[in-house]
């Protein structure tokens, strides 16, 4: 029998119980539910709404229930619908009237919102630290190969020489923004909703500030209707995780390209690849592919919740029970990605010769020539046009621009001098980009020091 059956003559049909239950997944919130209840009854006792002896008995019984859940001896019941009612029924069975006092001055509406915020607060901190570990792996790999030159790409076409470390550091910046988003999201998660009750608050003289202090919430919700209906903080969290996944997908795509025979820039450790059931020679970057694929799952969870919330009138509606599965799934998916990705990055070895060879195409220094002409007083657009014509001339004659004789070059670029041939070195090209944010070795060394200090 449910704890709300008093108004009903019949129990819910079995099909209703099956569609209504959430205990199969929201038992994930058991620790948060217990911690919230302990803070709640302590406040009720302080306010003399329930006896202190009752609060102590409830708190002690909750500790015992927590141990049983962790030891997998607690009997969860689908008929009791969710984690809140399973724990409350256990209290009543053990303590009788004292146990029945636990739900004084609260509703499942504000209770579940509280539990979810406590859960997310814990997960945001853990995920942020795991992203830090991913950054550490990237910094370590960038430091190991800080002098390796490779082509940078635009439109997946060779563009200009860059340092491999510069490419890895780009992802450190992306992941730093992910952490910033999570930390900013945490401000809106860290709001205490308990006391909003079903939707209008309570007539009992509770002290919401006391409950908030016990649960380390810096802020209390200001509108009871909004508090029980609010899922913005989950939407924001799922959005932050989806953006993180997009960054992981981009890095995965780079790695998948780099390990292909056409690129052959890097190789991955065998333990992060799989073979083929048919082709004995295959070494597939399946971890990177799976992480790339899981991005769609994380996007879907965000859209799932946005769609649930888009048409709901205030305040609470049972649709909101459907917020848990996408939330839990996104957290578990990101945790799986972050468990494997730093180790996979650590397994990377670079094919330095192949990367330098690809970066040594003189065409990649075309912009360097245009900027060389700018320093001779030629307007950039004019310089750009002349260098483009030089590239076209070389292609027409089945050669490369560094193989053209100086008199031939001067026919197209009169201002060119013999020092133009110094521009065809990829290491010189990289070194000249010595500005903040650039790919020069000095800049990379400085940034590696910054990140090493920050992540220590």
Secondary structure, 3 states (H helix, E strand, C coil): CCCCHHHCCCCCCHHHHHHHCCHHHHHHHHHHHHHHHHHHHHHHHHCCCCCHHHHHHHHHHHHHHHHHHHCCCCCCCHHHCCHHHHHHHHHHHHHCCCHHHCCCCCCHHHHHHHHHHHHHHHHHHHHHHHHHHHHHHHHHHHHHCCCCEEEEEECCEEEEEEEHHHHHHHHHHHHHHHHHHHHHHHHHHCEECCCCCCCCCCCCCCCHHHHHHHCCCCEECCCHHHHHHCCHHHHHHHHHHHHHHHHHHHHHHHHHHHHCCCCCCEECCHHHCECCCCCCCCCECHHHHHHHHHHHHHHHHHHHHHHHHCCCCCCCCHHHHHHHHHHHHHHHHHHHHHHHHHHHHHCCEECHHHHHHHHCCHHHHHHHHHHHHHCCCCCHHHHHHHHHHHHHHHHHCCCCHHHCCHHHHHHHCCCCCHHHHHHHCHHHHHHHCCCCCCCCHHHHHHHHHHHHHHHC
